[in-house]
Amino acid sequence: MFDAAPQRETLLEVNNIEVIYNHVILVLKGVSLSVPKGGITALLGGNGAGKTTTLKAISNLLHSERGEVTKGAISYRGERVQDMDPASLVKKGVIQVMEGRHCFEHLTIEENLLTGAYTRTDGGAAIRQDLEMVYSYFPRLKERRKSQAGYTSGGEQQMCAMGRALMSRPETILLDEPSMGLAPQLVEQIFEIVKAVNEGEGVTFLLAEQNTNVALRYAHYGYILESGRVVMDGPADALRENPDVKEFYLGMSDQGRKSFRDVRSYRRRKRWLA
């Protein structure tokens, strides 16, 4: 459990952005958020809320899906970055771990990890040192380093994708749905690694996650998205205790656990969307 993070330098600033797909479909509607240096910030909400689109807007991966930021601004360390190509953003220290554990299936785990260092110019010795650093956080990957990635488990592929991002020596990682499709014990393991990397390497995280319960236990601050809008934000411990969050997102109320039918009814009467 974390207390709210102290005031820190803001690395990433998203200011009132709108995103449209195919020149027609409005997906994000005035989304604003800030990510402080050295923190874990959670972007929460159900499927279709706009979490992945927000991350892709930041990492400039929208154009491949015919999406674009049509209003607002995105800045990193005070510099406008929304028109920058993704590779240039990686060189600035921002990298996204995509939803769905994207690995090069025909490569080994270690070969996958080494592809993460393709933008680096600091030499083979430094890269080998960081490879050992990654193995220290993901000992399972060291055991499977010669295995073809396509034949490893879902949890191992998620670790591989995260380890590959670390090999770029990032300042900020955008982590999309790390718990998707994983068993509960593996979800806890992945979030423990996020916490360890955040504390041990000083890496800043912005993570999009449907599993509100787990995310709010590891994050310092959270934003809740509904239908492309930020409907609530605050320190993670405050969100955990908020009655609306507990009732709708955690399935709990002062009277105990709610049934799915009750939760669906609550969705229709949510006060913050009234």
Stockholm file with secondary structure:
# STOCKHOLM 1.0

chainA/1-274         MFDAAPQRETLLEVNNIEVIYNHVILVLKGVSLSVPKGGITALLGGNGAGKTTTLKAISNLLHSERGEVTKGAISYRGERVQDMDPASLVKKGVIQVMEGRHCFEHLTIEENLLTGAYTRTDGGAAIRQDLEMVYSYFPRLKERRKSQAGYTSGGEQQMCAMGRALMSRPETILLDEPSMGLAPQLVEQIFEIVKAVNEGEGVTFLLAEQNTNVALRYAHYGYILESGRVVMDGPADALRENPDVKEFYLGMSDQGRKSFRDVRSYRRRKRWLA
#=GR chainA/1-274 SS CCCCCCCCCEEEEEEEEEEEETTTEEEEEEEEEEEETTCEEEEECCTTSSHHHHHHHHHTCCGGGTEEEEEEEEEETTEECTTSCHHHHHHTTEEEECTTCCCCTTSBHHHHHHHTTTTCCSCHHHHHHHHHHHHHHCHHHHHTTTSBGGGSCHHHHHHHHHHHHHTTCCSEEEEECTTTTCCHHHHHHHHHHHHHHHHHHCCEEEEEESCHHHHHHHCSEEEEEETTEEEEEEEHHHHHHCHHIIIIISSEETTEECCHHHHHHHHHTCGGGC
#=GC SS_cons         CCCCCCCCCEEEEEEEEEEEETTTEEEEEEEEEEEETTCEEEEECCTTSSHHHHHHHHHTCCGGGTEEEEEEEEEETTEECTTSCHHHHHHTTEEEECTTCCCCTTSBHHHHHHHTTTTCCSCHHHHHHHHHHHHHHCHHHHHTTTSBGGGSCHHHHHHHHHHHHHTTCCSEEEEECTTTTCCHHHHHHHHHHHHHHHHHHCCEEEEEESCHHHHHHHCSEEEEEETTEEEEEEEHHHHHHCHHIIIIISSEETTEECCHHHHHHHHHTCGGGC
//
